[in-house]
Amino acid sequence: MRILLLGHKGMLGSDLLLKLPKEHEVVGMDKEEIDIVSPDECVKAIKEIEPNIVINAAAYTNVDGCESAKEECFAVNAEAVKNIAQVCRNKNIRIIHFSTDYVFDGTAKQPYKEDDQCNPINAYGESKLAGERYLQSLVDNYVLIRTSWLYGVKGKNFVQTILEKAKTTTTLSVVDDQVGSPTYTKDLAAAVDLLINQNLKGIFHITNRGSCSWYQFAVKILQESGLDDVKVTSIKSDKLPRPAMRPAYSVLSMQKFIAATGKTMQPWQLALQDYLKSIKQLN
Ligand SMILES: NC(=O)c1ccc[n+]([C@@H]2O[C@H](COP(=O)([O-])OP(=O)(O)OC[C@H]3O[C@@H](n4cnc5c(N)ncnc54)[C@H](OP(=O)(O)O)[C@@H]3O)[C@@H](O)[C@H]2O)c1
């Protein structure tokens, strides 16, 4: 397989680049090589590389930033997906694309299934949903993966933020009224490889197993890092106003992925341990 990996320098993209088996020829392109917002650049890249699969891990991922930069956020998360899908449709190239738990409004009481109604409550979620709709309306040969609360070795993420803050403070306040599933990009990359091998199509929810609040996640990060002297206080989201609203509950059901692949994902607590080991080795 020849794979064009868009966004290979990002948090997920860099783990995909490492994790996709060497039997594939993977060509990575990021902002320096391509602007996916430009239809011409998408046509040119895909024409030159002639991939069997395009994996789109490029996105505008600053959730709060999307509120004030809606045009850019929609350009990258929605219009660019249309560009990619239009080129791939003409050449019957398979697309693997990523979306988010933030397409849901968070009012559910049980994990969201793939066909549950989407109703985003922030601009990022709206833009990602618009991207999903372009993809689904333009091509049949796609895998659309909704995932959540990503962290990885490369890129700004919650685990890194907590560890950074713990260097300079002994008290942290973290919200306990948003519940989701933290997901290690390395595990997600392995799941993508599985979907490629099994030639699956359609929408899949993929996260590490289990769920927690950001508060519970922060407590676990500190505990696993031996930072017992840092105290975490749980607070409500309204005490920490941010530009973008977040869903209160955005756990994704993994039933479809498990039924289709016969595999599951490891619990988020074990994934966190793996990640902490990886970053320790790097330092
Ligand atoms: N992060 C999360 O918690 C999370 C949760 C759920 C779903 N997702 C989804 O998972 C996917 C991967 O997320 P991630 O966190 O790995 O993203 P990321 O680290 O922000 O990486 C995205 C990459 O895309 C590049 N990019 C942005 N605009 C581009 C453009 N116009 N042309 C070409 N490249 C462009 C970025 O470059 P610059 O950095 O230079 O802008 C960056 O290298 C995205 O679809 C995201 O929506 C993420």
The ligand as an ORCA input file, in Angstrom:
! r2SCAN-3c Opt
* xyz 0 1
  N      -6.210     16.301     20.227
  C      -7.327     15.748     20.679
  O      -7.568     15.681     21.897
  C      -8.331     15.194     19.720
  C      -9.527     14.660     20.226
  C     -10.440     14.118     19.336
  C     -10.189     14.098     17.984
  N      -9.038     14.632     17.508
  C      -8.802     14.607     16.062
  O      -7.684     13.763     15.805
  C      -6.946     14.245     14.685
  C      -5.479     14.445     15.068
  O      -5.415     15.384     16.128
  P      -4.021     15.849     16.762
  O      -4.311     16.309     18.138
  O      -2.987     14.829     16.510
  O      -3.719     17.148     15.878
  P      -2.447     18.095     15.909
  O      -1.424     17.594     16.857
  O      -2.948     19.499     16.073
  O      -1.850     17.909     14.450
  C      -2.495     18.401     13.330
  C      -1.456     18.627     12.262
  O      -2.110     19.183     11.115
  C      -1.331     20.283     10.646
  N      -2.174     21.209      9.881
  C      -3.004     22.153     10.359
  N      -3.540     22.853      9.348
  C      -3.044     22.333      8.203
  C      -3.202     22.653      6.831
  N      -3.991     23.650      6.423
  N      -2.537     21.918      5.910
  C      -1.725     20.909      6.304
  N      -1.517     20.569      7.597
  C      -2.175     21.276      8.532
  C      -0.805     20.898     11.927
  O       0.254     21.789     11.662
  P       0.499     23.010     12.718
  O       0.683     22.366     14.065
  O       1.730     23.652     12.170
  O      -0.730     23.847     12.670
  C      -0.390     19.657     12.702
  O       0.893     19.200     12.342
  C      -7.655     15.534     14.248
  O      -8.566     15.233     13.228
  C      -8.420     15.954     15.491
  O      -9.548     16.739     15.172
  C      -8.092     15.171     18.347
*
